[in-house]
Structure formats: C-alpha cells, structure tokens
Amino acid sequence: MSIEALKLNIEEEKRLVQKLAFFSLQAYNVSTPREQQILIDALGATIRQIRILNDSYPALLKNISFAKRLPRIFGGEEKEKVIEKTGLVSIIYETGDKTKKFIAVKKSDKENYIKELNIFEASLKQLKKRKLLPEQPKAEFKKPSSYIKFSNKFFSGRASKLAEKESLKSLGLDLRKASMNMTLKSYIAMALFSVMLSFIIAIILIIFFMFFKISLNAPYFSKVTENLWLRFGKFIGLIIALPALTALSFYFYPSTEKDALRKKIDYELPFVTIQMSAIASSGVEPSNIFKIIAMGREYPAIKTESKRIMNEINLYGYDLVNALRSVSHVSPSKKFAEVLNGFSTTITTGGSLTEFLNKRAETLLFEYRLEMEKYTKAAETFMDIYISVMVAAPMMLMLILIILSLSDLGIGIGIGMLTVIIISIIALVNVVMLAFLHLNQSRF
C-alpha cells in the first residue's frame, strides 16, 4: 500500500479532529433544541468518521513496501477502486468548499463512511444557515475612511507634532481604551480638519445672518433692515464658538466612549467570570478560555477585550501572561484589569485558576447586588419626585392660573393657552426626567 495514501488519511483525520474541536466550542453558542440536535449530529458523524479511518491504519501500515512503485492515487477517471491485497477501498469526494479529498477505508466500512460523510456535510450546511459556523474569511483589507484620508492629507505633519506632546498622551490612551481603531495622529488630523470645516461654516452662517433673519411665521426667511455692522457684531461670536465646540467635542469624545465601554464591561463581568470558572474547571488550556469568550455572542463588550488578548498571542507572539498584562494596561475597566492581572499571577505562581475565578466571581456578584440595590433605592426616590412633580404640581399650577384668569388680577391668558403652556411644561419635565434616569441607569 502507498505511503501517500497513509499520509492523505492522516491529513483527513487531522481536519476532522479540528472540526471536532470547533463543534465542541460551538456548544456554548447554541440556544434552541434544533441547533443542539444539529450539533450532536455533526459531532457524532465526525467521531464515527475518525473511528473508520483509525480502523484502516493496520492494513495501510502492513502493506507499505519501499520496493514497490507507489501507485498514482488520482490516476484514471474512476471514482473508486479496490486497492489490491489490502482489503481497502479508495474513496474520492469533494467537500463543501470544493476541495477534492481521497481516503482509503475497509470494504466493510465503505457504505458507513459515505453515510456519515453525508450527515457531516448536511450538518455543516445547517450550521452555516443558522450562522453557527463562520464563513471563510475573505482575503481583503478594510478600506480607509475618505474623511480620515482627507484629514491626513492636509494636516498629517501638524498632527504628528501634536501627537508627540505630553498633554495629548492621555488622549491616545483614551483612544486605545475606547477600542477606537485609529491612531492618535489620524485622530488629531481629523480633529484639525473638522475645526477648519467648522470655521468655514461659521463664516458662512455669519454672512447669512447679516442679510437674512429667521422667523417662526411665514415667510420664514426675510431680509434684514437694521445696520449690517450691528448684525455682524451679534453673530461674530460664532467664528470662535463653533470651532471651539468642535475641538472640545473631539477632545472629550474618546473619554466618553471609554466610560461607556467600561460600564458595559463591568455589567457583563460577573457573569463572564462565572463562565470562565466553569470552563477552567474542565481542564482546558488557559488561553482557550479567552478564545471561547471571543467566539461567543453573549458578552459583546468582553468579547472585544478577549479578541485583544488572542491577537496579542497569535499576531504579536506574546505568551498568555504577557498578553494579559498588556491588555490590562489598556482596558477601560479597572475590575476587568484586576481579573486579568489576577489570572496572570495565578498562572505564574501555579495556583488554581478555578478557585481564583470562583472567588472573584463571588466578589463581583456581591458588588453587582449592592449596585442593583442602590439603583433600586434611587429609582424609588425618582419615582416619588416624579409623582410629586408630574401629578400634584400641574394640577395645583392649573388651579392657580384658572383662579388668576377669573379674578380681577387677570393675567391676560385664556384657558386654551394655559392648557398648552402646562402640557408643554409637563412634556419638558418628562424629557428631562427620562434623560436623567437613562444617564443613571444600572450600567454602572
């Protein structure tokens, strides 16, 4: 029997083992009984194919002879042929990605292997339909933003000088902590370009308001009759205010994004730590814990941080301990950074990861419950304020205004106008209250 046939059988088995490992990881993503059944079918078919291939090795090894000429496996146009004096049958088939495969199995296992192969391919199609199996990545690069390209074209030199200043180092750190895929130099160039555009827009607005004014009644635009220099003096502040607001927005935006990401990570962290503890207790290699989190869909914020860790390992060649410490320095969440540092320390000292993660999960859950209790009490206080302001106050205000309108101290406002005013005030207070509750919700 040919050494080449043995080699191809081993390569096919390696591919099946990789699929088996992938299906095992996907067990954390299934959510419906149907998806579970598809995954079980795929796992079962893969295991049975591996067993059939294992049964073929004794015959393959027994009939290897370097004195014989190696046969051409893909010679001829037959789809299958009996390999002489071995009791094996060769099978040629195409996988779902149109790759041609060759294997040698026992005659008695031929039909079983084809059956399991059909189940395997059908399960792959179902998993792809349900988006449980990722498509093959396309070899292409992300296109750069046209706005960033224009910004770098005009302000690249100036942005490089500003990026070296110590006062803007914190801005670069905020960009990394906010997971904004942009260099400090490009961000500064974009900010400078935006400030220039806002300066031009301010000049256009000043010229417009020098000659025209806006009214809420038709016609909405009308020519100005007062002195043009007076009009210019009224709106000259736009030339400073608009660029200044643009610059401040760019300066504080990364910090805002960082805080938003920190809240999401802290919200997910107690539950992720529990899952990490469960995975660690199964005895898997520690880096695979973060690989499983990165491949999941339940925790999008920590999924991004886990991808950072895997990139440090797979792209930059760091070991797990150094990757964890590197990511902990740029993580927006102090709690998550503490978990990463504790994780790396436990690995270095040879401690139990399961015990560490269990203890950390207990602490994080306790803190989570405290925060939820605080938020519940705050919500009760807001509810009392809301009832007082939105129920009692409008009724009293309307009663007072009606009495004033009917008395000799009339304020010259009709009942209809009073109703409009009170409804407007109620709507405004509702908007303010909702905005306040949204900013103070339980995403600590």
C-alpha positions as CSV (number, residue, x, y, z in Angstrom):
1,M,0.0,0.0,0.0
2,S,1.2,3.6,-0.7
3,I,2.7,5.8,1.8
4,E,0.9,8.6,0.1
5,A,-2.4,7.0,0.9
6,L,-1.4,6.8,4.6
7,K,-0.4,10.5,4.5
8,L,-3.7,11.6,3.0
9,N,-5.7,9.5,5.5
10,I,-3.8,11.2,8.4
11,E,-4.4,14.7,6.9
12,E,-8.1,13.9,6.6
13,E,-8.2,12.8,10.2
14,K,-6.5,16.0,11.3
15,R,-9.1,18.0,9.5
16,L,-11.9,16.0,11.2
17,V,-10.2,16.5,14.6
18,Q,-10.1,20.2,14.1
19,K,-13.8,20.2,13.2
20,L,-14.5,18.2,16.3
21,A,-12.7,20.8,18.5
22,F,-14.6,23.6,16.7
23,F,-18.0,21.9,17.2
24,S,-17.2,21.4,20.9
25,L,-16.6,25.1,21.3
26,Q,-19.8,26.0,19.5
27,A,-21.7,24.1,22.2
28,Y,-21.7,27.4,24.2
29,N,-23.5,29.3,21.4
30,V,-26.5,27.0,20.7
31,S,-29.8,28.2,22.1
32,T,-32.6,26.1,20.7
33,P,-33.2,22.3,20.7
34,R,-33.0,22.1,16.9
35,E,-29.5,23.7,17.0
36,Q,-28.4,21.3,19.7
37,Q,-29.6,18.3,17.6
38,I,-27.7,19.6,14.5
39,L,-24.6,20.0,16.6
40,I,-25.0,16.5,18.1
41,D,-25.4,15.0,14.6
42,A,-22.2,16.8,13.4
43,L,-20.2,15.6,16.4
44,G,-21.4,12.1,16.1
45,A,-20.7,11.9,12.3
46,T,-17.2,13.3,12.9
47,I,-16.4,10.8,15.6
48,R,-17.6,7.9,13.6
49,Q,-15.6,9.0,10.5
50,I,-12.4,9.2,12.7
51,R,-13.1,5.7,14.0
52,I,-13.4,4.3,10.5
53,L,-10.2,6.0,9.4
54,N,-8.4,4.6,12.5
55,D,-9.5,1.0,11.5
56,S,-7.8,1.4,8.2
57,Y,-4.3,2.1,9.6
58,P,-3.3,-1.6,10.4
59,A,-3.9,-2.6,6.7
60,L,-2.2,0.5,5.4
61,L,0.9,0.0,7.6
62,K,1.1,-3.7,6.9
63,N,1.3,-3.3,3.1
64,I,3.8,-0.5,2.9
65,S,6.8,-1.6,0.9
66,F,9.5,0.6,-0.5
67,A,10.4,-2.0,-3.1
68,K,7.2,-1.4,-4.9
69,R,6.4,1.5,-7.1
70,L,4.0,4.0,-5.5
71,P,0.6,3.9,-7.3
72,R,-1.0,7.1,-8.6
73,I,-3.9,7.7,-6.3
74,F,-5.8,10.1,-8.6
75,G,-4.8,8.3,-11.8
76,G,-7.7,7.2,-14.0
77,E,-11.2,8.5,-14.1
78,E,-12.9,6.1,-11.7
79,K,-14.4,7.5,-8.6
80,E,-13.4,4.4,-6.5
81,K,-11.2,1.4,-6.9
82,V,-10.2,-1.6,-4.8
83,I,-6.6,-1.4,-3.6
84,E,-5.0,-4.8,-4.3
85,K,-4.2,-7.2,-1.5
86,T,-5.2,-4.8,1.3
87,G,-8.9,-5.3,1.7
88,L,-9.3,-1.5,1.4
89,V,-11.4,0.7,-0.9
90,S,-10.3,4.2,-2.0
91,I,-13.0,6.9,-2.0
92,I,-12.6,10.2,-3.8
93,Y,-15.1,13.0,-3.0
94,E,-15.4,16.8,-2.8
95,T,-16.0,18.7,0.4
96,G,-18.4,21.7,0.7
97,D,-15.6,24.1,-0.2
98,K,-15.0,22.2,-3.5
99,T,-11.7,20.6,-2.2
100,K,-11.0,17.1,-3.6
101,K,-10.3,14.5,-0.9
102,F,-9.0,11.0,-1.0
103,I,-9.2,8.3,1.7
104,A,-8.7,4.6,2.0
105,V,-11.1,2.6,4.2
106,K,-12.1,-1.1,4.7
107,K,-14.5,-2.6,2.2
108,S,-17.0,-3.3,5.0
109,D,-16.8,0.4,6.2
110,K,-17.3,2.0,2.8
111,E,-21.1,2.4,3.0
112,N,-21.0,3.5,6.6
113,Y,-18.3,6.2,5.8
114,I,-20.3,7.6,2.9
115,K,-23.4,7.7,5.1
116,E,-21.5,9.6,7.9
117,L,-20.0,11.8,5.3
118,N,-23.4,12.8,4.1
119,I,-24.6,13.5,7.6
120,F,-21.5,15.6,8.3
121,E,-21.9,17.7,5.1
122,A,-25.6,18.2,5.8
123,S,-24.9,19.3,9.4
124,L,-22.3,21.8,8.1
125,K,-24.9,23.4,5.8
126,Q,-27.4,23.7,8.6
127,L,-24.9,25.3,10.9
128,K,-23.9,27.8,8.2
129,K,-27.6,28.7,7.7
130,R,-28.1,29.3,11.4
131,K,-24.8,31.3,11.5
132,L,-23.3,29.0,14.0
133,L,-20.5,28.2,11.6
134,P,-18.5,31.3,10.4
135,E,-17.9,31.7,6.7
136,Q,-14.4,31.5,5.3
137,P,-12.8,35.0,5.7
138,K,-12.1,36.8,2.5
139,A,-8.6,38.0,1.8
140,E,-9.2,41.7,1.7
141,F,-8.2,44.8,3.6
142,K,-10.5,47.3,5.1
143,K,-10.8,50.5,3.1
144,P,-9.7,53.6,4.9
145,S,-12.2,56.3,5.6
146,S,-12.3,59.0,3.0
147,Y,-12.7,61.6,5.7
148,I,-9.6,60.4,7.5
149,K,-7.6,60.3,4.2
150,F,-8.5,63.9,3.5
151,S,-7.6,64.9,7.1
152,N,-4.2,63.2,6.9
153,K,-3.6,64.8,3.5
154,F,-4.0,68.3,4.9
155,F,-2.9,68.0,8.5
156,S,-0.6,65.0,8.7
157,G,2.6,67.0,9.5
158,R,0.9,69.2,12.1
159,A,-0.9,66.1,13.7
160,S,2.5,64.3,14.0
161,K,4.0,67.2,16.0
162,L,0.9,67.5,18.2
163,A,0.8,63.7,18.9
164,E,4.3,63.9,20.4
165,K,3.2,66.4,23.1
166,E,2.8,65.1,26.6
167,S,-0.5,66.9,27.1
168,L,-2.1,64.7,24.4
169,K,-0.7,61.3,25.5
170,S,-3.8,60.8,27.7
171,L,-5.9,61.3,24.5
172,G,-4.0,58.5,22.8
173,L,-4.6,56.2,25.8
174,D,-8.3,57.0,25.8
175,L,-8.4,56.0,22.1
176,R,-6.9,52.6,22.9
177,K,-9.1,52.1,26.0
178,A,-12.2,53.0,24.0
179,S,-11.3,50.4,21.3
180,M,-11.4,53.0,18.6
181,N,-9.4,51.6,15.7
182,M,-7.5,54.7,14.9
183,T,-4.0,56.1,15.7
184,L,-3.6,59.3,17.7
185,K,-2.0,61.0,14.7
186,S,-5.0,60.3,12.5
187,Y,-7.5,61.3,15.2
188,I,-5.7,64.7,15.7
189,A,-5.6,65.2,11.9
190,M,-9.4,64.5,11.7
191,A,-10.0,66.9,14.6
192,L,-8.0,69.7,12.9
193,F,-9.8,69.1,9.6
194,S,-13.1,69.3,11.4
195,V,-12.2,72.5,13.2
196,M,-11.2,74.0,9.9
197,L,-14.6,73.0,8.4
198,S,-16.5,74.4,11.4
199,F,-14.6,77.7,10.9
200,I,-15.7,77.9,7.3
201,I,-19.3,77.0,8.3
202,A,-19.2,79.8,11.0
203,I,-18.2,82.3,8.4
204,I,-21.0,81.2,6.0
205,L,-23.5,81.5,8.9
206,I,-22.3,85.0,9.9
207,I,-22.7,86.2,6.2
208,F,-26.2,84.6,6.0
209,F,-27.4,86.2,9.3
210,M,-26.0,89.6,8.3
211,F,-28.5,89.8,5.4
212,F,-31.3,87.5,6.5
213,K,-33.3,86.6,9.6
214,I,-35.4,83.6,10.5
215,S,-38.9,83.7,11.7
216,L,-41.3,81.1,13.0
217,N,-44.1,82.5,10.9
218,A,-44.3,82.6,7.1
219,P,-42.3,83.8,5.3
220,Y,-39.7,82.0,7.3
221,F,-36.8,84.0,5.8
222,S,-36.8,87.7,5.4
223,K,-34.2,90.4,4.6
224,V,-32.6,92.4,7.4
225,T,-33.5,96.1,7.7
226,E,-31.1,97.0,10.6
227,N,-27.5,98.1,10.3
228,L,-25.3,95.3,8.8
229,W,-22.4,96.1,11.2
230,L,-24.8,95.6,14.2
231,R,-25.9,92.3,12.8
232,F,-22.2,91.3,12.3
233,G,-21.4,92.2,15.9
234,K,-24.3,90.0,17.1
235,F,-23.0,86.9,15.4
236,I,-19.3,87.4,15.3
237,G,-19.0,85.0,18.3
238,L,-19.9,82.1,16.1
239,I,-16.4,82.3,14.5
240,I,-14.9,81.3,17.8
241,A,-17.7,79.3,19.5
242,L,-18.3,76.8,16.7
243,P,-14.6,75.7,16.2
244,A,-14.1,75.7,20.0
245,L,-17.1,73.4,20.5
246,T,-15.8,71.1,17.7
247,A,-12.3,70.9,19.2
248,L,-13.8,70.2,22.7
249,S,-16.1,67.5,21.3
250,F,-13.1,65.7,19.7
251,Y,-11.1,66.0,22.9
252,F,-13.7,64.6,25.2
253,Y,-15.4,62.0,22.8
254,P,-12.8,59.2,23.4
255,S,-13.2,59.6,27.1
256,T,-17.0,59.4,26.8
257,E,-16.6,56.2,24.7
258,K,-14.2,54.8,27.2
259,D,-16.6,55.3,30.0
260,A,-19.5,53.8,28.0
261,L,-17.4,50.7,27.3
262,R,-16.3,50.5,30.9
263,K,-19.9,50.4,32.1
264,K,-20.7,47.6,29.6
265,I,-17.7,45.5,30.7
266,D,-18.5,46.0,34.4
267,Y,-22.1,44.9,33.7
268,E,-21.0,41.7,31.9
269,L,-18.0,40.9,34.1
270,P,-19.7,38.9,37.0
271,F,-21.4,36.6,34.6
272,V,-18.4,36.2,32.3
273,T,-16.2,35.3,35.3
274,I,-18.7,32.5,36.2
275,Q,-18.5,31.1,32.7
276,M,-14.7,31.4,32.8
277,S,-14.6,29.4,36.0
278,A,-16.8,26.7,34.5
279,I,-14.6,26.4,31.5
280,A,-11.4,26.4,33.7
281,S,-12.8,23.5,35.8
282,S,-12.9,21.3,32.6
283,G,-9.1,21.4,32.5
284,V,-8.7,23.2,29.1
285,E,-5.6,25.2,28.3
286,P,-5.9,28.7,29.9
287,S,-5.7,30.7,26.6
288,N,-8.7,28.7,25.3
289,I,-10.8,30.3,28.0
290,F,-10.5,33.7,26.3
291,K,-10.8,32.0,22.9
292,I,-14.2,30.6,23.8
293,I,-15.3,34.0,25.2
294,A,-14.1,35.7,22.0
295,M,-16.0,33.3,19.8
296,G,-19.2,33.7,21.8
297,R,-22.1,36.2,21.3
298,E,-23.4,36.6,24.8
299,Y,-20.9,39.2,26.1
300,P,-20.1,41.7,23.2
301,A,-18.0,44.1,25.3
302,I,-15.8,41.5,26.9
303,K,-15.7,39.7,23.6
304,T,-13.8,42.6,22.2
305,E,-11.3,42.6,25.1
306,S,-10.8,38.8,24.6
307,K,-10.1,39.3,21.0
308,R,-7.3,41.7,22.0
309,I,-5.8,39.0,24.2
310,M,-5.9,36.5,21.4
311,N,-4.4,39.0,18.9
312,E,-1.5,39.6,21.4
313,I,-0.9,35.8,21.4
314,N,-1.5,34.9,17.8
315,L,-0.3,38.0,16.0
316,Y,2.4,39.5,18.3
317,G,3.7,36.2,19.7
318,Y,3.2,37.1,23.3
319,D,2.7,34.3,25.9
320,L,-0.5,34.3,27.8
321,V,0.9,36.0,30.9
322,N,2.4,39.0,29.0
323,A,-0.7,39.3,26.8
324,L,-3.0,39.5,29.9
325,R,-0.8,42.2,31.4
326,S,-0.6,44.1,28.2
327,V,-4.4,44.2,27.7
328,S,-4.9,45.0,31.4
329,H,-3.0,48.3,30.9
330,V,-5.3,49.5,28.2
331,S,-8.6,48.1,29.5
332,P,-11.2,50.8,30.3
333,S,-12.5,48.7,33.3
334,K,-10.4,48.5,36.5
335,K,-12.4,45.5,37.6
336,F,-11.6,43.6,34.4
337,A,-7.9,44.7,34.6
338,E,-7.8,43.2,38.2
339,V,-9.3,39.9,36.9
340,L,-6.6,39.8,34.1
341,N,-3.8,40.6,36.5
342,G,-5.0,38.0,39.0
343,F,-5.4,35.5,36.2
344,S,-1.8,36.0,35.1
345,T,-0.5,35.9,38.7
346,T,-2.3,32.6,39.3
347,I,-0.7,31.1,36.2
348,T,2.8,32.3,37.2
349,T,2.6,31.0,40.7
350,G,0.9,27.7,39.7
351,G,-2.3,28.4,41.7
352,S,-5.7,27.0,40.9
353,L,-7.5,29.0,38.2
354,T,-10.9,27.5,39.1
355,E,-10.5,28.6,42.7
356,F,-9.3,32.1,41.8
357,L,-12.2,32.6,39.3
358,N,-14.8,31.2,41.7
359,K,-13.7,33.6,44.5
360,R,-13.5,36.5,42.1
361,A,-17.0,35.7,40.7
362,E,-18.4,35.7,44.2
363,T,-16.9,39.1,44.9
364,L,-18.2,40.6,41.6
365,L,-21.7,39.2,42.1
366,F,-21.8,40.7,45.6
367,E,-20.8,44.1,44.3
368,Y,-23.3,43.7,41.5
369,R,-26.1,43.0,44.0
370,L,-25.1,46.1,46.0
371,E,-25.1,48.3,42.9
372,M,-28.6,46.9,42.0
373,E,-29.9,47.7,45.5
374,K,-28.5,51.2,45.3
375,Y,-30.1,51.7,41.9
376,T,-33.4,50.4,43.1
377,K,-33.5,52.8,46.1
378,A,-32.5,55.7,43.7
379,A,-35.3,54.6,41.3
380,E,-37.8,54.7,44.2
381,T,-36.7,58.2,45.1
382,F,-37.0,59.3,41.5
383,M,-40.5,57.8,41.4
384,D,-41.6,59.9,44.4
385,I,-40.2,63.0,42.9
386,Y,-41.9,62.2,39.6
387,I,-45.2,61.7,41.2
388,S,-44.9,65.0,43.1
389,V,-43.7,67.0,40.2
390,M,-45.8,65.4,37.4
391,V,-49.1,64.8,39.2
392,A,-49.6,67.2,42.0
393,A,-47.7,70.2,40.7
394,P,-49.5,70.5,37.3
395,M,-52.9,70.3,39.0
396,M,-52.1,72.9,41.5
397,L,-50.5,75.2,38.8
398,M,-53.6,74.9,36.6
399,L,-55.9,75.7,39.5
400,I,-53.8,78.8,40.4
401,L,-53.7,80.0,36.8
402,I,-57.5,79.5,36.4
403,I,-58.2,81.4,39.6
404,L,-55.9,84.3,38.4
405,S,-57.6,84.4,35.0
406,L,-61.1,84.6,36.5
407,S,-60.2,87.2,39.1
408,D,-59.7,90.9,38.7
409,L,-55.9,90.2,38.6
410,G,-56.3,88.6,35.2
411,I,-53.1,87.8,33.5
412,G,-54.5,88.0,30.0
413,I,-54.1,84.3,29.1
414,G,-57.1,82.2,28.0
415,I,-57.9,78.7,29.2
416,G,-56.7,77.2,25.9
417,M,-53.3,78.9,26.1
418,L,-53.0,77.8,29.8
419,T,-53.5,74.2,28.8
420,V,-50.9,74.5,26.1
421,I,-48.4,76.0,28.5
422,I,-48.9,73.4,31.2
423,I,-48.8,70.5,28.7
424,S,-45.5,71.9,27.3
425,I,-44.0,72.2,30.8
426,I,-45.1,68.6,31.6
427,A,-43.6,67.3,28.4
428,L,-40.3,69.1,29.0
429,V,-40.0,67.8,32.6
430,N,-40.7,64.3,31.3
431,V,-37.9,64.5,28.8
432,V,-35.5,65.9,31.5
433,M,-36.5,63.1,33.9
434,L,-36.1,60.3,31.3
435,A,-32.7,61.7,30.3
436,F,-31.6,61.8,33.9
437,L,-32.8,58.2,34.5
438,H,-31.1,57.0,31.4
439,L,-27.8,58.5,32.5
440,N,-28.1,56.9,35.9
441,Q,-29.4,53.5,34.9
442,S,-27.9,50.3,36.2
443,R,-25.0,50.1,33.7
444,F,-22.5,51.0,36.4
